């Protein structure tokens, strides 16, 4: 087996493991913000213990007593769950940070548009009231025009100010949407709400991230074991790569 491939596999396992651990530690620290530093130390230690325990379980499976073996398996699975929770918390916080301003600005735009519609209705009512005055009551119509025209003009100026603010906020929405824009298109394509699509994507990350890191650690230990056993005869490993019965990776006396 190629030493380069073993090194590449080890580096990949290390990178994914460190990345998942980092995201998890940050997420757990945010979750327990009241004691973030102790949580970082605790979570980092447990992450290291998880990967070491995985390698230990593989390499010394036959030498471990049954209770210790069961406990270590349960501990690794529990730590994988904790890591996944931390990663989910980290991703959720990152999404909320980018989507908060976007949602806030959208709410402001909606409120201003409703206020603009209300003012437009007032102007329409005032003009309808003036137009409803009979033509032969010219003096009365002129009197009401003197009363309502300044009000209509003030409302129109107020509407102009609102519309300028709405246009400015819409520009901010466009600039902010670039941070969450891609996921909005994905959500639209699958017919889901943006928040639901983000939750689904985060679950996919969680399901693949730490389990993949654990599997790569296991595979890395397997490649090391195979190289240790078949040193100088690596071709035997390659010859059995596509067979239903691969080479034996265990160390034992030949029959």
N, C-alpha and C positions, 0 to 999 in steps of 0.2 A: 504493500500500500504506500502511495506517495506521501512522503513527509510533508510536502507542500500542501497537500489536501488536508492533512491532519491539522496543520497550522492554520489554514484558512477556515476550517470548521471550528477550531478553537476560538479564533478571532471573532467569527460570526456569532458564536454562542456568547462570547464575552460582551460584544457590542449590544446584542439584543437584551441580554440579561441586565447589563448596566443601565440601558435605556429604560427598560420596564421598571427596574428598581428605582431609578431616579424619579420617573413620573409618579410611581406609587408613593415614594417618600414625600414628595412635594404635595401630592393630593391628601395624604394622611395628615401632614402638618397643617394644611389649610382646614381640614375637617376638625382637628383638635387644636385650634389656634391659641387656646389658652395656655397650652404647654407645648408649643411647637418645637423648641429645641430638644427637650427630652424625647419627644415623639420621633424626631429625625434620627437621633442616636439609636433608639430602640428599633425603629423600622429598618434602618441600615444594617444593624447587627442581625436582625432576623432574615433579611434578604440574603446576606452572605451565608448564614447558616443553612438557608434553604438550598442553595446551589451546592454547598459542600456536602450536605446530607444526601442530595440526589446522587452525586458521584460516589459517596461512601456506600450507599445502598446497592449500587450496581457492582462495584468492585469487590465488596465484602459480603455479598448477600448470603452466601453459604456459611459464613463465620459468625453471623449475628443470631442471637437467640430470638425465638419467635415473638415474645412480648416487645423487645426493642425494635424488631423489624416492623411490627404492626404500628407501634407508636411513631416511628420515623416516617412511615408512609402517611399516617394521619396528619402528622405535623407538616409535611411537605404539601399535602393537599389543602390543609387549612391556610398555610402561608400563601399558596397560590390564590386562594379565594380573597385573602386580605390584600394581596398585591393587586388583584383585579379590581377590588373596590377602590383602592387608592388611585389606580389609573383612571377609573371611571370618574372619580371626584375631580381629578386633575383636568380631564377633558371637558367635564361639565362646567368647571370654573372658567376655563379658557373660552368656551362658547358663550357663557353668560357675559363675560367681560366684553366680548366683541359684539354681542347682540343687544346688550343693554341700551347703549346709546341709540342704536338703530330703532329699537322698539319705542324708546322714549320720544324720539323725534317724530316717529310715525303717529304717536298718540297726540303730540302737540299739533301736528298738521291736521289731523282729523278734527280736533277741537276748534282750531281756527277756521277750518272750512265750514263747520257747523255754524259758528258765529257769523261768518260771512253770509251764509245762506239766510240766517235770521235777519240780518241787516238788509239784505236784498228784499226779503219779504216785507219789511217795514216800508221801504221805499215804494214798493209795488202797491201796498195798501194806501199810502198817502196819495199817490198819483191816481189811484182808482177812486178815492174819495173825492178828489178835486174834479176828475173827469165826470163823475156822476152828478155834479151840480148842473141843473138845466141851463141851456144856452141863454134863456131870457133873464137869468139871475146873474148878469155879468158882474155887477158890483160885489155880490156875495162871493162869486168865484174869485174875483181879484183879491178880495179881503183874505180868503183862505190861502190863496197862493202866496201872499205876503207872509202869512204865518208859517206855512209848511215848506216853502222853498228853502229858507235857511236851514231847516231841519234836514231836508233831503240833501242839501249840499254838505252839511256836516257829516251825515251818514256816509255819503259817497267818499269823502276824504278819509273817513275811518276805514271804509272798505279798501281804499287804495293802499293804506298803511298795512292792513291785514294781508292783502294780496302780495305785497312786497315781502312781508315776513314769511308767508307761505312759500313763495318762490325761493327764498334763501334757505328755508328749512328743507325744501325738496332737494336742493343742491347738496345739503349736508347728508340727507338720506342716501343720495346716490353715492357720495364719497364713502359713507359708512357701510353701505351695502356691499362694497367691493370686498369687505372682510368676510361677509357671510353669503355673498352673491352666489358662488358655485353651488352651495348646498341648497339654496332656494330653487335653483334650476333642477337639481336632482329631485327635490321634494315634489316639484311640479310635474316632473316626468313620471314619477311613480304614484302620483295622485295622493300625496300625504301632506300633512301640515309640516312646516319647517322644523318645529320642535320635535315632532315625532320622527322625522327623517334623521335628525341629529342624534336622537336617542338610539335609533337603530344602528347608525354608523358607529357610535361609541360602544355599543354592545358587541359589534363585530370586532372592533379593536381589542376589547377586553377578552373575547373568546379566543383570539389567536395570539395575543402578545405574550403573556407570561407562559401559557402552555407550550408555545413554540420554543421559548427560551429553555424551559425544563427539558423538552425533548432533544434539543440540540446539545445540552450538557450531557444527557444520556448517550447520544450518538457519538459525541466526542470521546467519552470514556470507552465506548465500544471500539472505536477505531484505534485508540491507544492500546487497548487490550489485544486486539488482533495483531497489531504491529509487534507488540511484545512477544506474542506466542509464535508468530510466523516470520520473525526477523530473518532475512535472508531467503525467504521463500514466499515473498509477497505475491508472486504469480498465481499461487494456489488460491488466494483470496479472489483475484480477478476472474479466475477460471470458474469459480462457483457463484459469481455475482448474480447470474440470471437463472440459477438452478433453484428448484423448490427446496433443496436441502443445502443451506449455506454451510460454510466451514464452521467448526465448533470453536467458540470463543473462550471456552472454559479451560482452565489449567488443571490437568489431571494426568495421571500416569497412563501410558499407553497399555492396552491389554496385551 
